[in-house]
C-alpha cells in the first residue's frame, strides 16, 4: 500500500549471487571493504546516470551510511521536498537500506513502495557474501495516486500539502512491467559490480600474498647479507691475526738467527779452552812433579771445554729445529693468507649478487 515500505512479491525467487558467497577461495577480513572500494565514485556515477537516462527513472547508489553518489534524474517530489525534510531524509535513507537488504536476502530485485508513497526498486552489491551497498531506482508510480494519502504524508513530514500534491502530479506513471524491466536491469548492473568486487578482492588477496612472500624473501636476503658481513668481518680479523702471527714468526726467526753467533762464540771459546788445556798438560809434563797440580787444572779445563762444546751442539740442534718449524709456519701462514683472501673475494662477489637480487625483489612491489 502507498505510504508504507512494502515489498512486491511478484518476482520469482532466484539464487542470490551464489558465486559471491564462496568463502573457500580465501580467508580475508573484508569488514572495511566499501562500495567505493569496488568501483570509484565517478564511474559509479556515470553508470547510474546512464541507467537513469535509459529508463527515465531516478537512480542512486548507497552503502550502509547512506548515499555515495548524487541522485540521477530525481523528482522534485523527492529531492526538493521529501529529502529536504529531516524526517523525510531519514525515512528515505532507511528505506533505501532496507530495500537493498531485502533484495540481498531474497535473491531477487526488491520492488516496493517507499515511505513517501512512490514505487522504488533495489539491487544489492554483494562481495564474498557481504552486502556492501545497493543500487536504488524508481521514484515513479504504477498507477494514479490517491492524493488524500499523500496529503497525510505531507503532514507527517511538515510539508505544505498543496505544494506536495503539485510535485506529486509531476511524477511519472509507468506500467508495472516497465518498472520490473528496469528493476531487472539494475539487478544485472549490481551483479556486474559484485563480480568486479569479487575479482578485486581476489586480486588484493593475491597481491597481499605476493607482498608477504616478497617481504619474507627480502628479510631472508637481509639476514644473508648480515651473516656475510659478519663473515667478512671475521675474515678480516683473522687476516689481521695471521699477519700478526707472521710478523711474530719472522721476529722469532731473526732472534734464532742472532743466537747462531752466540752458539758459535761458545763453540770457539770451548775450542780455545780445549787447546789451552792441552797446552797446560804438555807444560805440566815438562815441569815434572812440580807441575802435577797444574796438570789437574788443565784436565778440568779440557773437561769443561768438552761439556761446553757438547751443550753448544745441543743448543745449535734445537735452534735448527726451531728454525725449520718457523720456516714451515711461515709457509703455512702464506698459504692460509692466500686462501683467506680468495674466500674474501668470493664473499664479496656473493654479497654483490645478493644485493642485486635484493634490489630486484624490491622492484617487484
Residue pairs with C-beta under 8 A, 6 or more apart in sequence:
1 113
2 113
2 117
2 145
2 146
2 149
2 150
3 113
3 115
3 116
3 117
3 149
3 150
3 152
3 153
4 113
4 115
5 95
5 98
5 112
5 113
5 114
5 115
6 112
6 113
7 102
7 110
7 111
7 112
8 110
8 111
8 112
10 111
10 180
11 108
11 109
11 111
11 180
11 183
12 108
13 106
13 107
13 108
14 107
14 108
15 107
16 103
16 104
16 105
16 106
16 107
16 108
16 124
16 126
17 107
17 124
17 126
17 191
17 194
19 195
19 198
20 126
20 127
20 128
20 129
20 194
20 195
20 197
20 198
21 126
21 128
21 129
22 128
23 128
23 129
25 202
26 202
26 205
28 128
28 201
28 204
28 205
30 127
30 128
30 130
30 201
33 127
33 130
33 132
33 197
33 201
34 63
34 132
34 133
35 44
35 61
35 62
35 63
35 68
35 125
35 132
35 133
35 193
36 44
36 63
36 68
37 132
37 197
37 200
38 125
38 127
38 132
38 133
38 193
38 196
38 197
38 200
39 47
39 193
39 196
39 197
41 68
41 69
44 61
44 68
44 69
45 61
45 69
45 70
45 72
47 189
48 59
48 60
48 61
48 69
48 72
48 135
49 59
49 72
51 59
51 72
51 135
51 137
51 185
51 186
51 189
52 58
52 59
52 72
52 73
52 137
53 72
53 73
54 185
55 137
55 182
55 185
56 73
56 172
56 174
57 73
57 137
57 138
57 139
57 140
57 172
57 174
57 179
57 182
58 71
58 72
58 73
58 74
58 75
58 78
58 137
58 138
58 139
58 140
59 71
59 72
59 73
59 135
59 136
59 137
59 186
60 67
60 69
60 71
60 72
60 74
60 96
60 135
60 136
60 137
61 67
61 68
61 69
61 133
61 134
61 135
61 136
62 68
62 93
62 96
62 97
62 100
62 133
62 134
62 136
63 132
63 133
63 134
64 97
64 133
66 93
66 96
67 93
67 96
68 133
71 78
71 79
73 139
74 139
75 118
75 139
75 167
75 170
75 171
76 167
76 170
77 116
77 118
77 139
77 164
77 167
77 168
77 170
77 171
78 92
78 116
78 118
78 139
80 167
81 88
81 157
81 159
81 163
81 164
81 167
82 88
82 89
82 92
82 116
82 157
82 159
83 89
83 92
85 157
85 158
85 159
87 156
87 157
87 158
88 116
88 157
88 159
91 114
91 115
91 116
92 114
92 115
92 116
94 115
95 112
95 114
95 115
95 120
96 120
96 122
96 134
96 136
97 134
99 110
99 112
99 120
99 121
99 122
99 134
99 136
100 110
100 122
100 123
100 124
100 131
100 133
100 134
100 135
100 136
101 124
101 131
101 134
102 110
102 112
102 122
103 109
103 110
103 122
103 123
103 124
103 134
103 187
104 124
104 126
104 131
104 134
108 187
109 121
109 122
109 123
109 180
109 183
109 184
109 186
109 187
110 121
110 122
110 123
111 119
111 120
111 121
111 179
111 180
111 183
112 119
112 120
112 121
112 122
113 119
113 120
114 120
114 138
115 153
116 153
116 157
117 145
117 149
117 150
117 153
118 138
118 139
118 140
118 141
118 171
119 138
119 140
119 141
119 142
119 179
120 136
120 137
120 138
120 139
121 136
121 137
121 138
121 179
121 182
121 183
121 186
122 134
122 135
122 136
122 137
122 186
123 134
123 135
123 183
123 186
123 187
123 189
123 190
123 191
124 131
124 133
124 134
124 190
124 194
125 131
125 132
125 133
125 134
125 135
125 190
125 193
125 194
125 197
126 132
126 194
127 194
127 197
127 198
127 201
128 197
128 198
128 201
132 197
134 190
135 186
135 189
135 190
135 193
137 182
137 183
137 186
138 179
138 182
139 171
140 171
140 172
140 173
140 174
140 179
141 171
141 172
141 173
141 174
142 173
142 174
142 175
142 176
142 179
143 173
144 173
145 168
145 171
147 165
147 168
150 164
150 165
150 168
151 161
151 164
151 165
153 164
154 160
154 161
154 163
154 164
154 165
155 161
210 364
211 365
214 361
214 362
214 364
214 365
217 361
218 358
218 361
218 362
221 354
221 357
221 358
221 361
222 358
224 354
225 351
225 354
225 355
225 358
228 347
228 350
228 351
228 354
229 351
231 347
232 344
232 347
232 348
232 351
235 340
235 343
235 344
235 347
236 344
238 340
239 337
239 340
239 341
239 344
242 333
242 336
242 337
242 340
243 337
245 329
245 333
246 330
246 333
246 334
246 337
249 326
249 329
249 330
249 333
250 330
252 322
252 326
253 323
253 326
253 327
253 330
256 319
256 322
256 323
256 326
257 323
259 315
259 319
260 316
260 319
263 312
263 315
263 316
263 319
266 308
266 311
266 312
266 315
267 308
267 309
267 312
267 313
267 316
269 308
270 305
270 306
270 308
270 309
270 312
271 305
271 309
272 305
273 301
273 302
273 304
273 305
273 308
274 302
274 305
274 306
274 309
276 298
276 301
277 298
277 299
277 301
277 302
277 305
278 298
278 302
279 298
280 294
280 295
280 297
280 298
280 301
281 295
281 298
281 299
281 302
283 291
283 294
284 291
284 292
284 294
284 295
284 298
285 291
285 295
287 294
